Amino acid sequence: MTLLWPEPPLKLGTLRVVLTGTAVPYTRPGSTSAIDKRPRGGTVAVGPLGLEGDEQGDLRVHGGPHKAVHCYPWAHYELWRWELAGQPQALDLLSRPGAFGENFSLDGLDETSVCLGDQWQVGSARLEVSQGRQPCWKLNDRFRVPDMALRLQASLRTGWYLRVLQPGQVQEGDVVQLLARPYPQWPLARILRVIAERECTPELLSELLALPLPPSWQRLFTRRLEAGQAEDWSARVNG
């Protein structure tokens, strides 16, 4: 299915909670993070670099126009509570939205039903799905689960990022409407699986590189294609 404006928008889901956070010193010397997001009431402005009042701790790898808004499905929380049943810190985090540092807690969507390049209307803002998340070591420390980043990546339940095509206002309860789906053959889960399974097939990588990928994914798949092997994840997932 390919939908292009001005077709009537389709309802995909609902914005359950809007969350923002402030960058503060984190768990390791010299590190900062704004992963501890808190719910916002009322309307919140969203612009090219994200939500009003939201911060990022390390602008080298977080934030910017291609990672303006981070989304995470609320439905995944039940699965994580089951998988991490013996981890009290994790269970406390998973009792409410914001455990993964998301800005949008969403109902009705996940990585299998959201495609690269999808364009959404949420409130008065127009947004575009830019990439999936590549989790880092800060999740290990936040959940007190040493391999949480790797678990998230292997599960394909990583969440994803949005870029802002048209600034506007959003709030809890807004409907997520699909305006355009130019790449229905590329749900995010398919791309995340290529990353997680260290896929290096030249034909597949070339097909991916023909898509309008953000710079970080362009570099990732270009290096795999040139090197014939996957990148080293140790710094990202272990710190």
VOKELUM-285569 format. One record per residue: x, y, z of N, C-alpha, C in turn; residue in one letter. Coordinates in pm, whole numbers, plus 50000, padded with zeros to 5 digits. Example, Ala and Ser with C-alpha at 12.3 -4.5 7.8 and 13.67 -1.06 7.14 Angstrom:
! residues 2
513194943150780512304955050780513204967050780A;512854977550708513674989450714512905000350787S;
! end
This chain:
! residues 239
500854988150000500005000050000500885012450000M;500665021349904501365033949901500345045149909T;500425052950012499525064250030500295077050008L;499745086049933500385098849909499365109949929L;499805120449991498975132250008498425136349873W;497145140149855496185143449959495135132549983P;495495119749979494555109250014494065111350158E;492835107550188492375108950327493305101450422P;493735107650531494645100950624493995089150695P;494805079150726494345067550799494805068350944L;493955064251036494345063851176495235051751201K;496435054251252497365043451287497315040151435L;497165050051517497225047951660496975060951734G;497415061051860497135072351948498385075952028T;498565088652049499645093552134499195092252280L;499755082352347499325079252484499835089652584R;501125092952574501755102452665502835109952589V;503005122852619504105131052569505085132952684V;506385130752658507395131352764508605139552720L;509185146752814510435154052790511355152252910T;512625155552890513595154052998514725164252988G;515415165853099516545175153109517835167253121T;518885171753054520175164953060520835167353195A;521245156653260521895157353391523075147553392V;523995148953489525085139053500524525124953513P;525205115553445524685101853441525555092653525Y;525545079953494526105069853583527615068553577T;528235073253471529675071353456530355084953447R;531605086053492532305098953493532285105653355P;531895118353355531875126053232530655124153145G;529745115253182528565112653098527375120753147S;526535124753053525265131253084524175124453003T;522945125853049521825119652978520525126653015S;519585126652919518235131352945517255119852925A;517715107752950516885095852928515705095053025I;515795102053138514725101753237513635111653197D;512765107453105511705116053054510485115553146K;509825126953158508645128053243507445132953163R;506225128553200505025132353125504785147453128P;504235152253017503865166253004502365167352987R;501755176353059500335178953043500095190052942G;498895190652887498555201252793499275199752661G;499265210452582499915210052452501415212852467T;502185206352379503645208152378504055211452235V;504835221952219505305225852086506375216052038A;506325212651910507345204351849507905211751729V;509245213051725509915220051618510965211251553G;511795216751465512765208851389513715200651474P;514005205051597514925197751683514215190551798L;512885189851792512185181851891511175189651973G;510835183952088509815189652173510355201052258L;509535211252276509905222352362510165217052504E;511315220852560511665216552694512405203452702G;512655196952588513365184252588514845186552558D;515695178452618517135179452597517715165752567E;518975165952520519735153652497521095155252565Q;521615144252617522855144952691524105144852604G;524055138452490525225137152402524765139752260D;524975152052214524465156152083525235149851968L;526305142651997527005135551889526155124051836R;525385117951923524635106051883523145106951912V;522705117451982521295119252013520825132751963H;519535133851938518975146551896519325149951752G;519065162551716519275166951579518025164651496G;518015169651373516785169051291516325155051256P;517245145251250516855131551214516435123351336H;516665128751455516255121951578515535131951669K;514625139351609513965150151683513025144851790A;512325133851759511335128251851511535113051856V;511635107751976511785093251991510445087252031H;510055076551960508785069751985509025055752040C;508135051552130508205037752178506795032652203Y;506495020352156505155014652176504905010552321P;503785014752375503425010752510503184995752519W;502724989452411502434975052413503684966752441A;504874971852408506104964352435506384962652584H;505844971552665506154971452808505754958252872Y;504614952852833504174940252892505164928952863E;505684928652741506684918552705507954920252788L;508374932652804509604934952883509394931453029W;508214934253084507964930653224508034915553243R;507594908153144507674893553152509114888953141W;509874894753047511254890353025512194894453139E;511864905353206512744910653312512094909053450L;511334898453466510554896553588511404896253715A;512664892153704513504891353822514354903653849G;514064914653780514884926753789514054938153849Q;514174940853979513294950754043513424964853987P;514664969253956514824982553898514114983553764Q;514254973253683513604973153552512084973253567A;511564965453658510114964753675509544978053722L;510294985053806509834998253850509765007753731D;510805007953648510795016553529509645013053436L;509375000153423508384995553327506944996853377L;506785002753493505435004753546504755017153487S;505495024853409504955037353353505725040953226R;505145048853137505855052953016507115060853049P;508095060252958509325067752973510535059353007G;510365046353026511485037753065512625038152963A;512285039552836513285038952730513715052752682F;513305063052753513685076552715512875081952600G;511675076452579510865080752465510185094052491E;509925101252381509125113552385507645110752361N;507375101052273506005096952245505815082552290F;504915080252386504455066752417503215064452333S;503245053952249502215052252147501405039552166L;500125040352137499245028852131498925025751986D;498945012751949498475008651818499525007651710G;500775010451741501855009951643503025002251698L;503804995951607505064990151646505984989451524D;507164983751541508174983751435507784975451313E;506824966451330506364958551216505324965851132T;504674975851190503604982851120503964997051079S;505155001551116505645014851082506765013250979V;506705021050873507695019850764508595032150756C;509795029850708510705040950682510025051050590L;510105063750626509545074350542508075076950561G;507395069350649505985072350677505845086850721D;504825093350671504525106950714503245107050795Q;503305113850910502195113851005501695127951029W;500415128851063499875140751125499575137251270Q;500165144751362499905143151505499625157151559V;498415159451609498045173051645498145181951523G;498835193151536499035202051421500405200351358S;501175190251401502525187851349502495176951242A;503355178551143503555168251042504945162451062R;505015149251073506235142351113506555131251016L;507825126951014508255116350923509135106350996E;508895093450974509705082951035511065082850968V;512115085451046513455087150989514345074951007S;514255068051121515115056451145514705049551275Q;515165037051290514995030051415516115033551511G;515925030051635516945032751736518025022051735R;519255026351756520365017151783520745019151930Q;520285010352017520415012552161521855012552209P;522095020152316523455021252370523495017252518C;524705017552573524995012852708524215020052817W;523715032052789522975039352893521725031652938K;521175023452850520055014952890520495004152987L;521704998852970522224988953064522224994553206N;522725006853218522835013053349521465017053403D;520605021953316519275026353361518455014753415R;518495003453347517704991853388518434982953488F;519744985453503520604976753585520564962453533R;520574961353402520644948653330521834949853235V;522934942453260524184944953189524104944053037P;523174936152984523084934652839521774940252784D;521224950352851519924955552808519964961152667M;521024968052631521114973752496521094962752390A;521844952152415521844941052320520494933952316L;519864932552431518534926452435517544934452351R;517604947552366516684956152292516924954652141L;518184954852102518514953651961518064940151904Q;518334929351975517974916051927516464914151920A;515724920752007514264919252011513574926151895S;514264935651832513704944551729512674954151787L;512524954251918511594963451985512384975752031R;512974982751937513894993551970513235007151982T;512045008751924511505022051906512105028451782G;511705040851756512175047651635512115062851652W;512685069651553512775084251557511945090551446Y;511555103051473510825111151376511595123951348L;511535128451223511945142051191510675150451175R;510825163451188509675172651188509605179551053V;508545176850978508335183250848507605196550861L;506715197150958505945209350983505765210851134Q;506355221051195506195223051339504735224851377P;504445221651502503075223151550502975220351697G;501785216751741501505213851880500965199651891Q;501415192451994500925178952018500505177852164V;499675167752192499275165252330498775150952345Q;498755146552469498225133352503496845131352441E;496645119752379495355116552320495245119852173G;496215127052116496185129951973496195117051892D;495455117151782495445105851689496675106851599V;497325095351574498415094551477497805090651344V;497845099751247497245097451117498335095651011Q;498175085750927499135082950820498755091150698L;499675099950656499465108350538500095102350413L;501245095850430501965090250315502795078450359A;502875068550270503705056750296504425053250165R;505555059850138506255057650011507015044550003P;507315038250117508125025950115507465014850197Y;506305010150152505584999950230506344986850241P;507314984450153508094972150158509224972850262Q;509354984150331510434985750428509894989450566W;509154980350631508844982750772510144983550852P;510124991150958511344992951036511904979851087L;511034970451123511524957651174512414950651072A;512144952250944512964945950841514374951750842R;514474964950854515794971350856516514968350987I;515794968551097516404965551227516934951251230L;516264942051161516744928351156518064927451078R;518174935150970519444935650894520574939850986V;520334949951069521364954751160521674944351266I;520634939251333520824930151446521454917051405A;521134912251285521654899251240522934900751159E;523494912751156524804915551095524824911450948R;523704914050881523554910450741524484918750652E;525184912150561526134919150474525964915450326C;524834909850289524604906250149524644918650062T;525524919349963525674931549883524374936249819P;523594926949765522364930949697521394937749795E;521294932249915520394938050014520904951650060L;522194952750085522744965550129522594976150021L;522764972349896522594981949786521144986649777S;520214977449801518804981149800518504990949914E;519074988450029518884997650142519475011450113L;520635011650053521315024250027520635032649920L;519695026649847518915034249751517755041749818A;517505038949947516445045550022516955058950076L;516045067950112516445080750172516795079050320P;517925072750345518345069750482518945082250547L;518865083150679519575093850750521075091450742P;521895101650766523355100150750523955088550828P;523485086150951524085075451032523845061750970S;522665059450916522385046650850523065045850714W;523215057050646523975056950521525405052350546Q;526015057650651527385053850684527465039150723R;526525034750806526535020950854526495011050738L;525525012650649525355002850541526425004450433F;526935016450414528025018350319529285011250367T;529585012450495530765005750550530614990550543R;529424985450571529224970950559529434966450414R;528914974150321529044970450181530504970550138L;531244980650182532654981850142533534971550213E;533244968950342534094960050420533694945450408A;532444942950373531954929250367531754923050503G;531704931150607531474926150743530784936850826Q;530174932650936529434941851022530384949751111A;529894960851159530644969851245530804964051386E;531734969751460531974965751600530994973751688D;530184966551765529184973051850529674975551993W;530854971252029531254970752170531174984552237S;531664994952171531645008152234530215013052257A;529355010452161527965014952173527205007452283R;527314994452286526464986752377527094984852515V;528414986752527529074984952656529604997952716N;529805008152633530335020752682531845021052685G;
! end
